[in-house]
Structure formats: structure tokens, C-alpha cells
Amino acid sequence: MAEIYRMERIISGQEGQVLVFADNALLDPGPSLQVISHSPTGFEWGYGGSGPSQLALAILLDFFGEPSKAKQLYQDFKWKFIAHAPMEGFVVRAEEIKKWLAEGNHA
């Protein structure tokens, strides 16, 4: 489990690239794609679609270290932390996830 999940968008000309870090390491989408394949083209945020779903699942998979709890909670997590995030980038801290879990306002 990382302490900080950091999402960055790098724009170069007309092209853009999304980078997601778990602490200082790139978060690999592969494990989350093996659980549920929402977005084989990668992570995204700032709306409620497939890329944000994949990102939410990947973060919770890393956070919990196993798929069952991540699968149960990732859609609620998406709407709380990912879908309304600023397009340029944002940070989610493990302590925020723990607080959200303790509040119990999810499935």
C-alpha cells in the first residue's frame, strides 16, 4: 500500500499522457486489468467512465493488496475521489482512503 497516489497529466503539443504514481513508482494497470478490464487503453479521471473505473480499481487493489475488497468498493471510490478530480492532476492519500472507509458511506 502506498501512502500517496499521485495523478499527473503531461501535455505536449496535441498529445497528452497520463501518469499515475503509487508513492514514487508508476502504478501498473496490469493487475487491475486482470481483475476487471474496463479500459485497456489506460487510466483517466475527471468523469465517470471506463478509464476512471480502471484507475479506481487499480488504486484500491494496491491499497488492499487483494481483489475482493477492491472489487466491492471501487465504483463508490471512483465517484468520491476520481470522477470529479481536476483534469490537470491530483493526489489521494492513504489516510483519506482510510477515513472514507471508516465513515462507511459506501457499499
Summary of the structure (lengths in Angstrom):
residues: 107
radius of gyration: 12.8
end to end distance: 21.2
largest distance: 42.8
contacts: 315
relative contact order: 0.19
helix: 44%
strand: 22%
